[in-house]
């Protein structure tokens, strides 16, 4: 099959998938998947924590740069003699002030390479943040589709219980007139009891899915609308892998860490190179008329001094510390290189697996729909044949169970296909806020914070005190497994 034909088939299948979901349960007024994604994007604590972590990573750049900038300090000292010596000309009290300025000129490349490594790690952190977004959105889509799936299954089980209740009453009526045996009635009672248990399990699963929705989105789900078609699906697995190798945030972060580790090697070796700096200092001392004791008037009671110079430090022997640090940095760099390959392997496997799962799930939708249609026709035939005595009550019960199983399988296939498709996009690096048509005014730009802080050098340039941005869920109601009658199939 040609690539264009494959692409057309895949898009057609996706359209069929969306149509089949929309044909299931799609209330007129409903929460949308986009609204769920926006809610998680703005209020989820996992994502907010990842953004805060990235802001902390941004600060490593001005921290690294600080050691290459001038430093100045001032010291004031007051001294008082507790037991003066009257025979001494030393001072009894003094007040002094010292000011020191140091300007690094050359540090063996250590500062330069630390700054470069810090900048590269900012890139890695921004890629990690993209990965956090993608991971969260994958969870949101899964939770959203789980609620839709479990609501549909609850509706199917509730309908099945109602049908079996009618069957049981009909069996009892026919038993009363001698048309059926007690065994037939018992079979109907057994199937009804099993169906009631299955309905309770389905409701428990729905309640659990709704609680997971609350955990991720911060609020309880309303009536959920069928999701829109997935954009940008690849024509084949090879295309998906090519996109992932260029766009997957985990791969980009791993590559950046490898480059940063290479700079760490040069940083570690800088301590065995000469260090050059300029310095200056000034001093003022006042003896408070105590210098010289009884002859204080013979001595000046205050004075000042100033110095400036160049300092060159040449390491000769440090006990092997620089070599050990450089070897350690080299080993760490080797580790990051292997981890980059490991990440690449993992992403390739994820992409191929997700593509295969997506294609299989779409094929399963078609086969499940065929099974539902066939089971419905079979049930009608068994009921008709039972009315003329050619089929037993057990045959009807079995046919009803087969139809329910086929319907549940279809609902699950729809859910799995959509989640697999989104998982594929996430593995390709195409499932982040910027890829999902979220409003530009709510998109978080980590580069903006980096640009804000990278050049800061003032010691008192603080940010406001941190405040919680995510929402709490302690006030949300406990979820149950009930659904409105209007949502029953």
Helices and strands as residue ranges (DSSP letters): H 3-22, H 33-43, H 45-66, E 71-80, E 93-106, H 110-176, H 182-217, H 237-247, H 249-269, G 270-272, E 275-286, G 293-298, E 302-313, H 321-387, H 393-428, G 433-435, G 440-442, H 446-453, G 485-487
